[in-house]
Amino acid sequence: MAHGGRALRDPLRATGAGAGGAGHRVSAPFVVGVAGGSGSGKTALCRALAGGLGPERVAMLCHDAYYRDRSELPAAERAALNYDVPDALDTPLFLEHLRALRAGLPARPPRYCFSTHRRIGEDAVVEPRPVLLVEGILLLHEAQARRLLDLALFLDVPDEVRLARRIARDTSERGRTHRSVLSQFEATVRGAHAAYVEPTKAFADLVLLNVGRVDRVAETAAGVVRERLARRRVVEAA
């Protein structure tokens, strides 16, 4: 673990904070941003973090739910677009929802189909919780988003590992072929990562190498989150 020290009392239990239900405002959630390239393990880390911190205390918001709807284009043109650049995302709507959750209010993200590259309505309501996990490849590219984070994490993973994970994910979950995933990675993903994603590592509070078991990375990240939460409790009580 990168951050050692004595075990901390769980600050979430110490504050008596529980899940926020409909109509309940949770003040000042602790917002953790998780960034990194496609296939770096952001979603897996967020799920592991939620499990370690307590699922009932954690809300999640995914930047990639906010890809712009391109229904007006033929399917072949939609498939050929570069989805790893900032303009591919409806960031104004994402920021609106992130600000709402940070203010203790619920938000309803759009639902996006990665197979057809179209929006297909709205997803389930994200209720506010004491901890908000926000993830996305370009999350740290947006200055306004960075200002809304209490802790910024970046998952550092070599290209070949990210490509292998992306192939496994997209062929099993998104109806893609091995060839199409590889072609897209070489045509747009690799270059966009170098241009837009990799430079944002400089904005992270903590850079984590994620090439092995995600639970070990999650253990390190959870320790930092608990430490920051405990520190904030001390400041607020002063």
N, C-alpha and C positions, 0 to 999 in steps of 0.2 A: 504494500500500500504506500502511495506517495506521501500521504499525510499521516504521521503517527500521533502519539499522545494518548492521554488517558481517555477512557470511555466516557462519553457525555450522556447525561440523562436525556431522554428523548424530549426535545423541546416542544414537539407537537402535543405530546401527552401532558407536558408540564403546563401548557397554556390552556388545556382543556378544550382545544380546538377540535371540532369534529367536522363531518361532512356538511356542506352547505346545501340545504334543500331549496326547492322552488320558493321564491319570495323572501329568502334570507340573504342578507348582504354580509359577505365575509370581507372584513376590512384588510387592506394592504396584504394580499397574498405574497408569498415569497416566490418570485418568478425566476425559473431556471431555463436558460436557453441552451439547446443542444444543437450544434452545427457540425458540418462535415460533409464530405462528398457523397454522391450517390453510392450506396452500398457500404457506407462506413459503419453502419449499425446503430443509427440514431434511434429508430423506432424500438429496436430490441433493448437498447440501453434505457429508454424511457419506461418501457414496460418493467424492466428489472428494478429500476429506481422506484417506480410506483409500488411494486411488491415489497421492497425493502422499507419504504417509508410508511406504507399503509395505504392501500388503494382507496379507502374511504376518505383519505385526507388529500388526495392528489387529483388534479384535473389535468387533461392533456389537450394541447392545441397543435395541429400540424399545418405548417405553412403550405405543404404541397396539396392540401385540400382546396387551395385558393388559386389553382391554375385557371387561367382565363378560358371561358367557354368558346370553342372554335367551331361550333355547329354550322356556321355559315360556309365553311370550307368543305370541299369533297374529302372523303376519307383518306385518299392517297396524299393530299396536300397536308392534312392534319398530321399524318404520321411522319411527314418529312420535316416538320417544324423543329426548331431547336428549343427544347423545354428546360434547358439548363442556364438560361440567361434571365436577368432581372425582369425584363419586359414580359416574360411568359406568365408572370404571376400577378394576380389582382391584389397587390400589396395594400392599397388604400382600404379595401374591405377587411383584409387581415388585421391591419392596425386598428381599425374601428373595433373589431371583436376583441383584440388583445387589450385595448384600453378598457373596454367594458368589463372583462374578466378581472383585470387589475383593480378596477373600482369596486369589485365584489358583485358584479351583475352577470347574469347568464348570457350566453351567446350561442347562435345556431350557425355553424359553418356550412358552406355549400358541400354537396357530395359530388365528387369528381370520379369519372370512370377513366382509368388509365388505359383500358383496352381500346376505347373509341375516342379518347381525348375530348370528352364533352362533360358538361355538368349535367347531373341527373337529379336535380332537386336539391333538397336540404338534408343535412345529416341530423343526428340526434342533438338535442340541446346539451351544451357543455355547461355544467353547473359550476359556480365558483367553489374553490376549496382552499385550504390554507397554503398549499403548495401548487403552483401552476408550472407544468413542464411544457415548453414550447420548442418544437423541433423543425428544422428545415435546412436544406443545403445552402440557401442564400440568406438565412436568418441574420447573420452578422454583417451582411452586405448593406443592410438598411440602417442608416444612422438613427432614424426614429425608433426602430425596433430595439436597437442596442440600448437606447436610453430607458426603455421600459423593462430591462432585465436587471435582476439583482445579482445574478451569477451567470457567466457565459462559459460554456464548455465547448471544446472543439475536438472531434474524434479524428485522429491522424491515422490514416490507413493507406498503404501502398496501392498504386493503381491496379496491379494484377490481382490483389485480394479483393478490391472493390468490384472489379469486373467479374470475378468468379461468383461473388455474392449476388451481383445484379443479374447474372445469367440464371442462377438458381431461383431467385425470386420471380423474375419476369416470366420465365417459362412455366413456372408452377402456379403463379397467382394472377398473371395478367394476359395469359393467352398468347404470349410471344414465342417466336422460334429462336433457337440458339443463334442462328445466322443474323436475324434482324437485330437482336440485342447487341451482338458484337459489332455489326455495321454501324449502329447508332452510336455506340461508345467511341468508335474511332472517328466517326464523322463529326460529332458535336460534343459529346460528353467530356472527353479527355481535354479538348481545347478550352471548353467553358470552365472546367474545373480549374485549370491553370490560370485563366484570366479573371474569374470572378469568385471562386470558392477558396482556393488556397491562400490568397492574400488576406482573407478575413481571419486567418489563424492569429494574426497580430492583435485582434480585438478580444481574444479569449482570455478569461481569467485563469483557465486551466486547460492545457492540451493533453489529451489522453491517447496513448497508443492502443488501438483496439484490433489486435490481430489474433487474439486467443479467446478465452472464455469471457463472455460478456458479463457474467456475474462478478468476476474479479474487478472489472472496470467499474461496474455499478457499485461495488463495495467502496471503492475509493471515492467515487462521486458522491455517494450517500454520506460518507463521513464528512466531506467538505460542506455539503448542504446542512447537515446537523450542526456543524461548527458555526456556520454563518448564521443560522437561525438562533442558536444559543447566544451568539454575540449580539444579535439584534435585540433579543429579549433583555439583555443587560443594559443596552443603551436606552431602550424604551422605559425601563424601570428606574433609570437614574433621575 
